[in-house]
Amino acid sequence: MALYNPFASKYKGPKPQPGYFHYQQQVMSKVNPNNALPRGYPLKHYRIEKTIGGGGFSMVYLATDNTTQLRVAIKEYLPCHHATRLKNAAVQCISEENASAFRLGFSRFFDEAAALARVNHPNIVHVRDVFRANNTAYMVMDYEKGKDLRYYIKRHEGNLSEKFIRTVFPELLLGLQELHRRNLLHMDIKPANILLRPGGKPLLLDFGAVREAMIGSKLTGPNTLTRGFAPIEQHQHKTLGPWTDLYAIGASMYACMCAKAPPAATKRIIKDELKPTTRTSFGRLYSVQLLEAVDWCLQLDPRDRPQNVPQLLDFLNDESSGLALELRTPWYLTPISLPWSKK
């Protein structure tokens, strides 16, 4: 399985459209434009405006809801390696050998939609509609403007301020907590899947790897992950839990500091060359409390990490911290003006 490292190289594909699916830019160059639905195509009560993203398993469109005239994002299940578009817009398997893989992906697509439809939180992408058409499936989501976290990481070459990190990640964690409360794990948290809307409000995207998993369950079947952000239990199909997503949260905060992902967990388990952030020069830019939180999340052994979101939030809001003592209310509920905030 090819694993994408969003920090491995500079993107050279077409310029992505701004907005909700800006994060899809890393895979836009792999999309066959001939497979996309054309502008103006009527799909249920929606009208396709343009293609704004896509990858190996789906196409993403900006569309208009004809009943409300609101813009929406529509994700279409279209695995480019197993299926193609016919002249009548229907999706068809390339061969009988690909049929089982197509059906499995189709089922997982509906699992993703069903999982998101159960979650109602301002920091989790909202699913409006799910339906079948053209021999495939479609998921309709709110269209949100913004740029993904990678944009800010690359723009500043890491070195994002503590104020930035403490504004973005707590709200994201509150959304993740709601996901975990419903026995769901995201399984692919990374900067590319964190959209920052105007005002710095984060939105967790791309639930293609989402799993319905009780604490203590293990992975079965195909596994989608991103090297550097996935913990060892994802690679080795071992015990999963909230701690699995929290490793990815720690890796994403780490990327905010140094503009790269931590070494892959599969390499670290053989020889761990990741130096704790508390023993690096990061101490000149970040509080010990924040660095300890990152190091805690990035522990290889799942038992040594925070076991749930409240544990991590409580640690970061510990009143023994000088920063926390300065705040009248919990820092993760305190509005902070960011460089891109509207005044």
Beta strands, then each sheet from edge to edge (+ up, - down):
strand 1: 42-43
strand 2: 46-54
strand 3: 58-65
strand 4: 71-77
strand 5: 83-85
strand 6: 91-93
strand 7: 127-133
strand 8: 136-142
strand 9: 147-148
strand 10: 184-185
strand 11: 194-197
strand 12: 201-204
strand 13: 211-212
sheet 1: 1+ 2- 3+ 4- 8+ 7-
sheet 2: 5+ 6-
sheet 3: 9+ 11- 12+
sheet 4: 10+ 13-
end
